[in-house]
């Protein structure tokens, strides 16, 4: 009997009479086994009863307990559904008995004990699901069902069951789902109802106490929104829940999630889909705060705070207990598992060892916690073996401790001493991680008038946020002190801090990634506008950690494809719009940081901002059309095209640019759409255009993408928001003003049907060639210039945009040059060169205007990034001054102002000569 040769311990007989009575009926067993049974029966009335009732099965099972378990599990497949409940209850008694004896005798290690209990739970759940689904299929209640893989239903084992760590009297935490993609929409409701019936019947079979026993207490409350959602829900509904409102505790729960029954392929796909939810791409140190909060809530709810008292102490949830070790391990896994797949392990012991191997914790800490974890679980099992009760509480009285000590094979004094030492050491190791001892606050010797305000800011309202900030404040203050003007840098950092709505997550991120702290200081000391943007959109810092933040610019096409791929992963339209905003903000922030740090110049930033906007529109337009078509049918004819106007058309935007757009459609003779709610063609495209505007400009949880200006469409505000190709061409030929032809010099189709876009571009070039020859062009431009000057002059000598010889004036001249030259060029420099090639501008005039537009655009791009408003040199910080001087290649502000004055005067003189006499 191999059981005897592997025994290493035996319980002491607490109730000798009961133990002797049990073994008296088993005289044929060896003395060692009789001693084990006597001690077991003397300590546990529950196991004493099982020894008596399952005697005939037990005796041969002791020859090879592993084989006995395997045989019992293997026989489940042949058990009919009508006798399955009774059979499972009998199996439960036998598995509980052989596992208990193997545990008490030291024959099996902890992992074998918990693994055996879990294997039985898996087999019981799978048998129920398989047979119940087959019954539904046989009754015709599951359409198109195939019972071979449970018709697409699967069960996730959560918690201890998922990690093969079930304790002796565990309940089992399950989430039941089904693959809704297997069913036609009209069949989905019936399938859902059938799977709900299967789940309820399975739970009844497992949980019902009958014929002197039960199988497993079954808990389904870990499913999404358990108070309102059905007990079995679709994969799609679950995925949407976790993507939109999943919480940190649910992320932690899915570390241990495992498919235990049903359609395993569908279950594995579902878990793969949830991987980004569970494992964040950055080092998620904010998980520490969330886990710490959960620990405190459990303590408060269970009344587990205060000093350690062994009587009645909760070995699972109490001070230094099992849950502390599990939380410590899972939280460490959540922090680093997004970057290190080797940490994505379910079992607590394996997780501790992997964390040690990866250097996140010391090997001594891992070994110590694992040893305590195994001993805690041994105590827990014996507490539950007393009477098959789901308890984790130590005894309340001396008699209870006497019995527990006997069950553990030791004396009471040694037991109490061991429990006290182990619980204390676990608490010390884990509490220091979740709530480190308070360190003396760093002494700040300057800027006290500013620093004293910080405790009143929203980001520092919570104690935890303050604790984290206190740890990173010394580095922040040291970096600020190194700025050219420390007090100025501190004041601008103060503005950033004041704008943060919350601080725990961001401060945790800074603590884990010190390079981000320096980046924030650089931004605050240089660009208040970018710092303000960052305080409202702190999540963009995730992009910095992603590893590709400083890679070369990918270009518009790659951005478009990347965004389209990202949005394809979201099934609902609103989630797509939110994801687009989050994605675009990260790229927008990247451009600003690159410009700020001198990695790109102003022309490159203008091109990149334009690439980003075009990519957003190109990726979103098909989604807007598809969402609109779902209600009103596909677009009539060739559909619509989105045309970028103004700076977007010229592919030169700044950090604060809005988007000038028009929409042109070609119904191709079709009068209305064909869909559930058809619309007349004109109304269809008008409302589709409004849907695009909303998609871009609506304020959502992640803000808006862009402000949109449609005033450059035919007839401006008085015209329809979308124009047919026929009406557009007719208008441009017969009704458009010269300024509208000038606007066309920068028009660029950026989204929509490729043939329609090509037709629009061909027409644009043809109309420019035709209208640029008119006698009134220059007179009209001169009149327009005079009106602009009257309506809006320069704000100051530093104004780069408004006024004679400045950006707006030069752009108007460049558009005039393109119109006169019938040039397809859109950017200012190319248009000016076209005017030179056509003989309208000479070499000197062209050079002056090109030099002026380069300087003024460089200045405008920097100012919009730095301040978001007009340039006031007296209000600029030292960092901002340095950036402006760097970008404009000027030694000081006085020299820069002299260049501005000279260039705008020279440019104005050129334009005056060309237009003033015609005004």
C-alpha positions in Angstrom: 0.0 0.0 0.0 1.9 3.0 -1.3 -0.1 5.4 0.8 1.8 4.2 3.9 5.2 4.6 2.5 4.5 8.3 1.6 3.0 9.2 5.0 5.0 11.9 6.9 2.6 12.8 9.7 -0.6 12.0 11.4 -3.1 14.0 13.6 -3.2 13.5 17.3 -6.4 11.8 18.6 -8.4 14.6 20.1 -11.4 12.4 20.8 -9.8 9.0 21.4 -13.1 7.2 21.9 -14.6 8.3 18.6 -11.3 7.5 16.8 -11.2 4.0 18.4 -14.8 3.3 17.5 -14.1 4.2 13.8 -11.0 2.0 13.4 -12.5 -0.9 15.3 -14.6 -1.6 12.2 -11.4 -1.7 10.0 -9.2 -4.3 11.6 -7.8 -5.5 8.3 -5.9 -2.2 7.7 -2.2 -1.7 8.6 -1.5 0.0 12.0 -0.2 3.2 10.4 -3.4 3.7 8.4 -5.5 2.8 11.5 -3.5 5.5 13.5 -4.2 8.1 10.7 -7.9 7.2 10.6 -8.2 7.2 14.4 -6.6 10.6 14.7 -8.6 12.0 11.8 -11.9 10.7 13.2 -11.0 11.9 16.6 -10.6 15.5 15.4 -13.3 15.6 12.7 -16.8 14.3 13.2 -17.4 15.0 9.4 -14.5 12.8 8.3 -15.4 10.1 10.9 -18.8 9.8 9.2 -17.2 9.6 5.7 -14.8 6.9 6.8 -17.7 4.8 7.9 -20.0 5.5 4.9 -17.4 5.1 2.2 -15.4 2.3 3.8 -15.8 -0.1 0.9 -14.5 2.5 -1.6 -11.8 3.8 0.7 -9.9 0.6 1.4 -8.9 -0.2 -2.2 -8.5 3.6 -2.9 -5.7 3.7 -0.3 -3.6 1.4 -2.5 -3.3 4.1 -5.1 -5.2 7.3 -4.3 -4.2 9.1 -7.5 -5.6 6.3 -9.6 -8.8 6.1 -7.6 -9.4 9.8 -8.2 -8.6 9.5 -11.9 -11.0 6.6 -12.2 -13.8 8.4 -10.4 -13.4 11.5 -12.7 -13.2 9.5 -15.8 -16.4 7.6 -15.1 -18.4 10.9 -15.1 -18.8 10.9 -18.9 -21.0 7.8 -18.8 -23.3 8.9 -16.0 -26.8 9.8 -17.3 -28.3 13.2 -16.5 -31.1 11.8 -14.4 -28.7 10.2 -11.9 -25.9 12.8 -12.2 -26.9 14.8 -9.0 -26.8 11.8 -6.8 -23.6 10.5 -8.4 -21.8 13.9 -7.9 -22.8 14.0 -4.3 -21.3 10.6 -3.8 -18.1 11.6 -5.6 -17.9 14.7 -3.5 -17.8 12.5 -0.3 -15.2 10.2 -1.7 -12.9 13.0 -3.1 -13.2 14.9 0.2 -12.3 11.8 2.1 -9.3 10.6 0.1 -8.0 14.2 -0.3 -8.4 14.9 3.4 -6.5 11.8 4.4 -3.7 12.5 1.9 -3.4 16.0 3.3 -3.5 15.0 6.9 -1.0 12.2 6.3 1.4 14.4 4.4 1.0 12.1 1.3 0.2 14.9 -1.0 1.7 18.5 -1.0 -0.6 21.5 -0.9 -0.7 21.9 -4.6 -1.8 18.3 -5.1 -4.5 18.6 -2.5 -6.0 21.8 -4.0 -5.4 20.6 -7.5 -7.4 17.4 -6.8 -10.3 19.3 -5.3 -10.2 21.6 -8.4 -10.1 18.8 -10.9 -13.2 17.4 -9.3 -14.9 20.8 -9.5 -13.9 21.1 -13.2 -15.3 17.7 -14.0 -18.5 18.3 -12.1 -19.2 21.6 -13.9 -18.3 20.2 -17.3 -20.5 17.1 -16.8 -23.4 19.4 -15.8 -23.0 21.8 -18.7 -22.4 19.1 -21.3 -25.3 17.0 -20.3 -27.7 19.8 -19.7 -26.9 21.5 -23.1 -27.3 18.1 -24.8 -30.8 17.9 -23.2 -31.7 21.4 -24.5 -30.5 20.4 -28.0 -32.5 17.2 -27.9 -35.6 19.2 -26.9 -35.1 21.6 -29.8 -34.6 24.5 -27.5 -31.1 25.4 -28.8 -31.3 26.3 -32.5 -28.4 25.2 -34.7 -26.8 23.7 -31.5 -24.2 21.1 -31.4 -23.9 19.5 -28.0 -20.3 18.3 -28.7 -18.9 21.6 -27.6 -21.9 22.7 -25.4 -23.3 24.7 -28.4 -21.0 27.5 -27.7 -21.5 27.8 -24.0 -18.5 27.9 -21.7 -17.8 28.4 -18.0 -14.9 30.4 -16.6 -13.4 29.2 -13.3 -12.5 32.2 -11.2 -10.6 32.8 -8.0 -9.2 29.8 -6.3 -10.8 27.4 -8.7 -9.2 29.2 -11.7 -5.8 28.8 -10.1 -6.3 25.2 -9.0 -6.3 26.3 -5.4 -9.7 25.3 -4.1 -9.7 24.8 -0.3 -11.3 21.9 1.5 -14.7 23.4 1.8 -14.5 26.0 -1.0 -17.4 27.4 -2.8 -16.7 27.8 -6.5 -16.8 31.2 -8.4 -18.0 30.8 -12.0 -18.9 33.1 -14.9 -21.1 31.5 -17.6 -21.0 32.9 -21.1 -21.9 31.8 -24.6 -20.6 32.6 -28.1 -23.4 34.7 -29.6 -21.6 34.8 -33.0 -22.8 31.1 -33.5 -26.4 32.1 -33.7 -28.4 34.2 -36.2 -29.9 37.3 -34.7 -33.4 35.8 -34.7 -32.1 32.7 -32.8 -30.0 34.6 -30.3 -32.9 35.2 -27.8 -33.9 31.6 -27.7 -30.3 30.5 -27.3 -29.8 32.9 -24.5 -32.9 31.6 -22.7 -31.7 28.0 -23.1 -28.2 28.8 -21.7 -29.8 30.6 -18.7 -31.8 27.5 -18.0 -28.7 25.3 -18.2 -26.8 27.6 -15.8 -29.6 27.7 -13.3 -30.1 23.9 -13.4 -26.3 23.4 -13.1 -26.2 25.6 -10.0 -29.1 23.7 -8.5 -27.4 20.3 -9.1 -24.1 21.5 -7.6 -25.5 23.5 -4.7 -28.6 21.6 -3.6 -28.2 20.0 -0.2 -29.9 16.6 -0.5 -29.4 13.0 0.5 -27.0 14.1 3.2 -24.7 16.2 1.1 -24.0 18.6 -1.7 -21.4 19.0 -4.4 -20.2 22.7 -4.4 -21.7 25.9 -3.2 -21.8 27.9 -6.4 -21.3 31.6 -6.7 -22.1 33.4 -10.0 -21.7 37.0 -8.7 -18.4 37.7 -10.3 -20.1 38.1 -13.7 -20.5 41.6 -15.1 -23.0 43.8 -13.3 -24.4 40.7 -11.4 -27.3 42.6 -9.8 -29.0 43.1 -13.2 -27.4 40.9 -15.8 -28.6 37.3 -16.4 -26.7 34.3 -15.0 -25.4 33.4 -18.5 -24.7 36.2 -20.9 -23.2 36.6 -24.4 -19.5 37.1 -25.0 -20.3 40.3 -26.8 -22.1 41.8 -23.8 -19.4 40.8 -21.4 -16.6 42.2 -23.7 -18.4 45.5 -23.9 -18.8 45.7 -20.2 -15.2 45.1 -19.4 -14.1 47.5 -22.2 -16.3 50.3 -20.9 -16.7 50.0 -17.1 -14.5 47.1 -15.9 -12.8 47.8 -12.6 -9.5 47.0 -11.0 -10.8 44.2 -8.9 -12.2 42.6 -12.0 -8.8 42.9 -13.7 -7.3 41.2 -10.7 -10.0 38.5 -10.8 -9.2 37.7 -14.4 -5.6 36.9 -13.5 -6.9 33.5 -12.3 -9.6 33.1 -14.9 -9.6 29.8 -16.8 -12.0 27.9 -19.0 -13.2 24.9 -17.1 -16.1 23.6 -19.0 -18.0 23.8 -22.3 -16.7 25.3 -25.6 -13.0 25.8 -24.7 -12.1 27.4 -28.0 -14.7 30.1 -27.5 -13.6 30.6 -23.9 -10.0 30.9 -24.9 -10.9 33.5 -27.6 -12.9 35.5 -25.0 -9.9 35.5 -22.5 -7.6 36.6 -25.3 -10.0 39.5 -26.1 -9.8 40.6 -22.5 -6.0 40.5 -22.3 -5.6 44.3 -22.9 -8.2 44.9 -20.1 -6.3 42.8 -17.6 -2.8 43.5 -18.6 -2.1 47.2 -19.2 0.7 48.2 -21.5 2.4 50.5 -18.9 3.6 49.8 -15.4 0.2 50.3 -13.7 1.3 51.4 -10.2 -2.1 52.9 -9.5 -3.2 49.3 -9.0 -1.5 49.5 -5.6 -3.9 52.1 -4.5 -6.9 50.2 -5.8 -5.8 47.0 -4.0 -5.0 48.9 -0.9 -8.5 50.4 -0.9 -10.0 46.9 -1.4 -8.1 45.6 1.6 -9.3 48.5 3.8 -12.9 47.9 2.7 -12.7 44.3 3.5 -11.3 45.1 6.9 -13.9 47.6 7.7 -16.8 45.5 6.4 -15.6 42.4 8.3 -14.5 44.3 11.4 -10.9 43.0 11.0 -8.9 46.0 12.0 -6.8 46.3 15.1 -4.1 44.3 16.8 -3.7 40.6 16.2 -5.8 38.4 18.6 -5.7 34.7 17.7 -9.1 33.8 19.2 -11.6 34.0 16.3 -8.9 35.4 13.9 -9.8 35.2 10.2 -7.0 33.2 8.5 -8.3 34.3 5.1 -9.2 38.0 5.4 -7.6 39.0 8.7 -4.3 40.6 9.5 -1.4 38.7 7.9 -3.8 36.2 6.3 -4.1 34.4 3.0 -5.8 37.2 1.2 -2.9 39.6 2.1 -0.5 37.2 0.3 -2.8 36.9 -2.7 -3.4 40.6 -3.0 0.4 41.2 -2.7 1.0 38.8 -5.6 -1.8 39.8 -7.8 -1.1 43.5 -7.5 2.5 43.0 -8.4 1.4 41.0 -11.4 -1.0 43.7 -12.5 1.7 46.4 -12.2 4.2 44.6 -14.4 2.4 41.9 -16.2 1.5 44.2 -19.1 5.1 44.4 -20.1 6.3 41.0 -18.8 4.1 38.0 -20.0 6.1 35.7 -17.7 4.2 37.2 -14.8 0.8 36.2 -16.2 0.3 33.1 -14.0 -2.7 32.0 -12.1 -1.4 30.2 -9.0 -0.2 32.3 -6.0 3.0 30.2 -5.5 3.9 30.4 -9.2 3.2 34.1 -9.2 5.5 34.7 -6.3 8.3 32.7 -7.8 7.9 34.5 -11.2 8.0 37.9 -9.5 11.3 36.9 -7.8 12.8 35.6 -11.1 11.9 38.9 -12.8 13.4 40.9 -10.0 10.2 42.6 -8.8 10.6 41.1 -5.3 13.5 39.4 -3.5 13.8 35.7 -3.6 13.8 35.7 0.2 10.5 37.5 0.2 9.0 35.1 -2.3 10.2 32.0 -0.3 9.0 33.4 3.0 5.5 34.4 1.7 5.1 31.0 -0.1 6.0 29.1 3.1 3.5 31.1 5.1 0.9 30.7 2.4 1.2 26.9 2.4 1.0 26.8 6.2 -1.9 29.2 6.3 -3.7 26.9 3.8 -3.0 23.9 5.9 -4.6 25.6 9.0 -7.5 26.7 6.8 -8.1 23.1 5.6 -8.2 21.7 9.1 -10.6 24.3 10.3 -12.9 23.3 7.4 -12.4 19.6 8.0 -14.0 19.8 11.4 -17.5 19.9 10.1 -17.2 20.5 6.3 -17.9 24.2 7.0 -16.7 27.1 4.9 -15.0 28.8 7.8 -11.6 30.6 8.0 -11.8 31.6 11.7 -9.5 30.2 14.4 -11.3 28.7 17.4 -12.8 31.1 20.0 -11.9 29.0 23.0 -9.3 26.8 24.6 -11.0 23.6 23.7 -11.1 24.6 20.0 -7.4 25.3 20.0 -6.7 22.0 21.7 -8.6 20.2 18.8 -6.9 22.3 16.1 -3.5 21.6 17.6 -4.2 17.9 17.7 -5.4 18.1 14.0 -2.1 19.9 13.1 -0.1 17.2 15.0 1.4 19.6 17.5 0.7 21.2 20.9 -1.3 24.3 21.7 1.7 26.4 22.7 3.7 25.6 19.6 0.6 26.2 17.4 -0.1 29.6 19.0 3.5 30.7 18.7 3.7 29.6 15.1 0.5 31.3 14.1 1.5 34.6 15.8 4.9 34.6 14.1 3.6 33.8 10.7 0.7 36.2 10.7 3.0 38.9 12.0 5.6 38.4 9.3 3.0 38.3 6.5 1.5 41.5 7.7 4.8 43.2 7.9 5.9 42.2 4.4 2.6 43.0 2.7 1.6 46.1 4.6 4.9 47.8 3.8 4.1 47.3 0.1 0.6 48.6 0.2 1.1 51.3 2.8 4.8 52.0 3.3 5.9 53.6 6.5 5.6 57.3 6.4 8.9 59.0 5.6 9.9 62.4 6.8 8.7 65.1 4.3 11.4 66.5 2.2 12.3 70.0 3.4 11.4 72.5 0.7 13.5 75.6 1.1 12.1 77.8 -1.6 8.7 78.7 -3.2 6.8 78.3 0.0 4.1 80.7 -1.0 3.3 78.5 -4.0 3.9 75.1 -2.3 1.6 76.0 0.6 -1.4 76.0 -1.8 -0.9 72.5 -3.1 -2.7 70.6 -0.4 -5.9 72.4 -1.4 -5.8 71.3 -5.0 -8.2 68.6 -6.3 -5.3 66.3 -7.2 -4.1 66.2 -3.6 -7.4 65.8 -1.9 -6.9 62.1 -1.0 -4.5 60.9 1.7 -3.1 58.4 -0.7 -2.4 61.0 -3.4 -0.7 63.1 -0.9 1.5 60.2 0.3 2.6 59.4 -3.3 3.2 63.0 -4.1 5.3 63.5 -1.0 7.6 60.8 -2.3 8.0 62.3 -5.8 8.0 66.0 -4.7 11.8 66.1 -4.0 12.6 65.1 -7.5 10.2 67.5 -8.9 11.5 70.4 -6.8 15.1 69.5 -7.7 14.3 69.6 -11.4 12.4 72.9 -11.1 15.4 74.3 -9.2 17.6 73.5 -12.2 15.4 75.6 -14.6 16.8 78.8 -15.8 14.3 80.7 -13.7 13.2 78.4 -10.9 10.5 80.6 -9.5 9.0 81.0 -12.9 9.1 77.3 -13.6 7.5 76.6 -10.2 4.7 79.0 -10.9 4.0 77.3 -14.2 4.2 73.8 -12.7 1.7 75.1 -10.1 -0.7 75.9 -12.9 -0.4 72.3 -14.2 -0.9 70.8 -10.7 -3.9 73.0 -10.1 -5.6 71.8 -13.3 -5.4 68.1 -12.5 -8.8 66.7 -11.5 -7.2 63.8 -9.7 -3.7 62.6 -8.7 -3.3 59.0 -7.6 -2.9 57.4 -11.0 -0.7 60.1 -12.4 1.5 60.4 -9.4 1.8 56.6 -9.3 2.9 56.8 -12.9 5.5 59.4 -12.1 6.8 57.4 -9.2 7.3 54.3 -11.5 8.7 56.3 -14.4 11.0 59.1 -13.2 11.7 60.2 -16.8 8.1 61.4 -17.0 8.6 63.8 -14.0 11.4 65.5 -15.9 9.2 65.8 -19.0 6.5 67.4 -17.0 8.9 69.9 -15.5 10.2 70.7 -19.0 6.7 71.3 -20.3 5.6 73.3 -17.3 8.8 75.5 -17.5 8.4 76.1 -21.2 4.9 75.8 -22.5 2.0 76.7 -20.2 -0.6 75.9 -22.9 0.8 72.4 -23.4 1.0 72.0 -19.6 -2.7 73.0 -19.3 -3.6 70.6 -22.1 -1.7 67.9 -20.2 -3.5 68.6 -16.9 -6.8 67.9 -18.7 -5.5 64.9 -20.6 -2.9 63.2 -18.4 -3.6 59.8 -19.9 -1.6 60.8 -23.0 1.5 60.1 -20.9 0.8 56.4 -21.5 2.2 57.0 -25.1 5.5 58.2 -23.7 6.0 54.8 -21.9 4.9 52.8 -25.0 8.5 52.8 -26.4 7.7 54.4 -29.8 7.1 57.9 -28.6 10.4 59.2 -30.0 10.4 57.1 -33.2 10.4 58.7 -36.6 7.0 60.2 -37.8 5.1 57.4 -39.5 3.2 59.6 -42.0 -0.5 60.1 -42.8 -1.2 56.7 -44.4 0.3 54.7 -41.6 -1.6 56.8 -39.0 -4.8 56.3 -40.9 -4.3 52.5 -41.0 -3.3 52.3 -37.4 -6.4 54.2 -36.3 -8.7 52.2 -38.6 -7.2 49.0 -37.1 -7.7 50.2 -33.6 -11.3 51.3 -34.2 -12.1 47.9 -35.9 -11.7 46.4 -32.5 -14.7 48.2 -31.1 -18.2 47.0 -31.9 -20.2 50.0 -30.9 -20.0 53.5 -32.5 -19.7 55.5 -29.3 -16.7 53.4 -28.2 -15.1 54.0 -31.5 -15.4 57.8 -31.2 -14.1 57.7 -27.7 -11.1 55.5 -28.7 -10.4 57.9 -31.7 -10.2 60.8 -29.3 -7.9 59.0 -26.9 -5.6 57.9 -29.8 -5.6 61.4 -31.4 -4.7 63.1 -28.1 -1.6 60.9 -27.7 -0.4 61.7 -31.2 -1.2 65.4 -30.8 0.7 65.5 -27.5 3.7 63.7 -29.2 3.9 66.4 -31.9 3.9 69.1 -29.3 6.6 67.5 -27.2 8.8 66.9 -30.2 8.4 70.5 -31.3 9.1 71.7 -27.8 12.3 69.7 -27.5 13.6 70.7 -30.9 13.2 67.2 -32.4 11.2 68.8 -35.2 10.9 72.4 -36.5 7.7 74.4 -37.1 7.2 73.3 -40.7 7.5 69.7 -39.7 5.0 70.2 -36.8 2.6 71.9 -39.2 2.8 68.9 -41.6 2.4 66.4 -38.7 -0.6 68.1 -37.2 -2.2 68.1 -40.7 -1.3 64.4 -41.2 -3.0 63.6 -37.9 -6.2 65.5 -38.8 -6.4 63.9 -42.2 -5.8 60.4 -40.7 -8.6 61.0 -38.2 -11.0 62.1 -40.9 -10.0 59.3 -43.3 -10.4 56.6 -40.6 -13.6 58.0 -39.1 -15.5 58.8 -42.3 -16.2 55.2 -43.2 -17.4 54.5 -39.7 -19.7 57.6 -39.7 -21.1 56.4 -43.1 -21.6 52.9 -41.8 -23.4 54.0 -38.7 -25.6 56.4 -40.6 -26.3 53.7 -43.2 -27.5 51.3 -40.5 -30.5 53.5 -40.0 -31.0 55.1 -43.5 -29.3 52.7 -45.9 -26.1 53.1 -47.9 -25.2 56.5 -49.5 -27.1 57.1 -52.8 -25.0 57.1 -55.9 -21.2 57.5 -55.5 -21.6 58.8 -52.0 -19.8 61.8 -50.5 -16.3 63.2 -50.3 -14.8 65.2 -47.5 -12.7 68.1 -48.8 -10.1 69.8 -46.6 -10.0 73.6 -47.0 -7.8 76.3 -45.7 -4.8 75.2 -43.6 -5.9 71.6 -43.6 -6.0 71.6 -47.4 -2.6 73.2 -47.4 -1.4 70.6 -45.0 -0.2 73.1 -42.4 -1.9 73.2 -39.0 -0.7 74.4 -35.7 -1.4 73.1 -32.2 -4.7 75.0 -31.9 -6.1 74.8 -35.4 -9.7 74.0 -36.2 -10.6 72.3 -39.4 -12.2 73.9 -42.5 -14.2 71.3 -44.3 -16.8 70.9 -47.0 -18.7 67.8 -48.2 -19.5 67.2 -51.8 -21.7 64.3 -52.9 -22.7 62.7 -56.2 -26.2 61.1 -56.2 -25.6 59.8 -59.7 -29.3 60.1 -60.5 -30.5 58.4 -57.3 -33.4 60.2 -55.6 -33.3 58.6 -52.1 -31.5 56.1 -49.9 -32.7 52.5 -49.5 -32.8 51.5 -45.9 -35.0 51.0 -42.8 -35.7 54.8 -42.7 -35.0 56.1 -46.2 -34.2 59.7 -46.8 -34.3 61.9 -49.9 -30.8 62.3 -51.3 -30.3 66.0 -50.3 -31.5 65.4 -46.7 -29.4 62.2 -46.5 -26.1 63.9 -47.2 -27.0 67.0 -45.1 -27.7 64.8 -42.1 -24.6 62.6 -42.9 -22.5 65.7 -42.9 -23.9 66.7 -39.5 -23.1 63.3 -38.2 -19.5 63.8 -39.3 -19.4 67.2 -37.6 -20.7 65.6 -34.4 -18.2 62.7 -34.6 -15.4 65.2 -34.8 -16.5 68.0 -32.4 -18.9 66.5 -29.9 -17.7 66.7 -26.3 -17.3 63.1 -25.0 -15.6 61.5 -22.0 -12.3 61.9 -23.8 -13.0 65.4 -25.0 -13.5 66.4 -28.7 -11.3 65.8 -31.7 -11.5 69.1 -33.5 -13.7 72.2 -33.9 -15.1 72.2 -37.4 -15.8 75.2 -39.6 -18.0 74.6 -42.7 -18.3 78.3 -43.8 -16.2 77.8 -46.9 -19.0 75.7 -48.6 -21.0 77.3 -51.4 -23.0 80.3 -50.2 -21.4 80.0 -46.7 -23.8 79.8 -43.8 -26.8 80.3 -46.1 -25.9 77.2 -48.2 -26.6 73.6 -47.4 -24.0 71.8 -45.3 -23.5 69.3 -48.1 -23.4 70.1 -51.8 -24.0 67.9 -54.8 -21.2 67.7 -57.3 -23.5 69.2 -60.0 -24.5 72.1 -57.8 -21.0 72.7 -56.7 -19.6 72.9 -60.2 -22.4 75.1 -61.4 -21.9 77.4 -58.4 -18.2 77.7 -59.0 -18.7 78.4 -62.7 -21.5 80.9 -62.4 -22.0 82.3 -58.9 -18.9 82.1 -56.8 -17.0 85.2 -55.8 -13.3 85.6 -56.3 -12.6 84.8 -52.7 -14.3 81.4 -53.1 -12.0 80.7 -56.0 -9.1 81.7 -53.9 -10.3 79.2 -51.2 -10.3 76.5 -53.9 -6.6 77.0 -54.4 -6.1 75.1 -51.1 -9.0 72.6 -51.4 -7.9 69.0 -51.1 -10.2 65.9 -51.1 -9.2 63.7 -48.1 -11.9 61.1 -47.7 -14.6 59.4 -49.7 -15.0 57.6 -53.0 -11.7 57.6 -54.8 -13.3 58.4 -58.2 -15.4 61.2 -56.8 -12.3 62.7 -55.1 -10.5 62.5 -58.4 -13.4 64.3 -60.2 -13.4 67.0 -57.6 -9.7 67.6 -58.0 -9.9 67.6 -61.8 -12.7 70.2 -61.6 -10.7 72.3 -59.1 -7.8 72.5 -61.4 -10.0 73.3 -64.4 -12.0 76.1 -62.6 -8.8 77.7 -61.4 -7.4 77.8 -64.9 -10.7 79.4 -66.1 -11.4 81.9 -63.4 -7.8 83.0 -62.9 -7.9 84.8 -66.2 -10.7 87.2 -65.3 -10.0 90.9 -65.4 -11.5 91.5 -62.0 -9.4 89.1 -60.0 -6.8 91.5 -58.8 -9.3 94.3 -58.1 -11.5 91.8 -56.1 -8.4 90.7 -54.1 -7.4 94.2 -53.3 -10.9 95.0 -52.1 -10.9 91.9 -50.0 -7.5 92.8 -48.5 -8.7 96.2 -47.5 -11.8 94.7 -45.8 -9.6 92.3 -43.9 -7.3 95.1 -42.7 -10.2 97.1 -41.6 -11.9 94.2 -39.7 -8.8 92.9 -37.9 -5.5 94.6 -37.5 -2.4 93.3 -35.6 -2.8 92.9 -31.9 0.7 94.0 -31.3 4.1 94.4 -33.0 4.5 90.6 -32.3 1.4 89.5 -34.1 2.4 87.0 -36.7 -1.0 86.5 -38.3 -3.0 89.7 -38.7 -2.1 92.9 -40.5 -0.3 94.0 -43.7 2.7 91.9 -44.7 1.9 89.2 -42.1 0.7 85.6 -42.5 -2.9 86.2 -43.5 -1.9 88.9 -46.0 0.9 86.7 -47.5 -1.4 83.7 -47.7 -4.0 85.8 -49.6 -1.3 86.9 -52.0 -0.1 83.3 -52.5 -3.6 82.2 -53.3 -3.9 85.0 -55.7 -0.6 83.9 -57.3 -1.9 80.3 -57.6 -5.2 81.4 -59.2 -3.5 83.7 -61.7 -1.0 81.0 -62.5 -3.7 78.3 -62.7 -1.4 76.3 -60.4 -2.6 73.2 -58.4 -0.2 74.1 -55.6 -1.7 74.4 -52.2 1.1 75.4 -49.8 2.2 79.0 -49.5 5.7 78.7 -50.8 4.7 76.6 -53.8 2.0 79.0 -54.7 4.4 82.0 -54.5 6.8 80.1 -56.7 4.0 79.5 -59.2 3.3 83.2 -59.2 7.0 83.8 -60.0 7.0 81.2 -62.8 3.9 83.0 -64.3 5.7 86.3 -64.2 3.4 87.9 -61.7 6.2 88.1 -59.0 9.8 88.8 -59.6 12.8 87.1 -57.8 13.1 89.7 -55.1 9.3 89.8 -54.3 9.1 86.0 -54.2 12.1 85.8 -51.8 10.7 88.5 -49.5 7.3 86.8 -49.2 8.8 83.4 -48.7 11.2 84.7 -46.0 8.4 86.5 -44.3 6.0 83.5 -44.3 8.7 81.2 -43.0 9.4 83.5 -40.0 5.8 84.3 -39.3 4.7 80.7 -39.5 7.5 79.6 -37.3 6.6 82.2 -34.7 2.9 81.4 -34.9 3.4 77.7 -34.5 5.6 78.2 -31.5 3.2 80.7 -29.8 0.2 78.5 -30.3 2.0 75.6 -28.7 3.5 77.6 -25.9 0.6 79.9 -24.8 -2.4 79.1 -26.9 -3.0 82.8 -27.5 -1.3 86.0 -28.7 2.3 86.6 -28.0 3.2 88.8 -25.0 7.0 88.7 -24.6 6.7 90.2 -21.1 4.6 87.3 -20.0 6.8 84.6 -21.6 8.8 82.3 -19.3 12.5 81.8 -19.9 11.9 78.4 -21.4 9.4 79.8 -23.9 11.7 82.6 -24.8 14.5 80.1 -25.5 12.3 78.0 -27.7 11.1 81.0 -29.8 14.6 82.2 -30.2 15.8 78.7 -31.1 13.1 78.2 -33.7 13.6 81.6 -35.3 17.4 81.4 -35.1 17.4 84.8 -33.3 20.0 85.7 -30.6 17.5 87.7 -28.5 14.0 89.2 -28.6 15.1 92.6 -29.7 16.8 91.1 -32.8 13.7 89.0 -33.5 11.4 92.0 -33.2 13.6 93.9 -35.6 13.4 91.0 -38.1 9.6 90.9 -37.7 9.3 94.6 -38.3 11.6 94.6 -41.3 10.0 91.5 -43.0 6.4 92.5 -42.5 7.2 96.0 -43.9 9.0 94.5 -46.9 6.2 92.0 -47.5 3.6 94.7 -47.2 5.4 96.8 -49.7 5.5 94.0 -52.2 1.8 93.3 -51.8 1.0 97.0 -51.9 2.7 97.3 -55.2 0.7 94.4 -56.6 -2.7 95.3 -55.2 -3.0 98.7 -53.7 -3.5 100.6 -56.9 -6.5 98.3 -57.7 -8.2 98.6 -54.3 
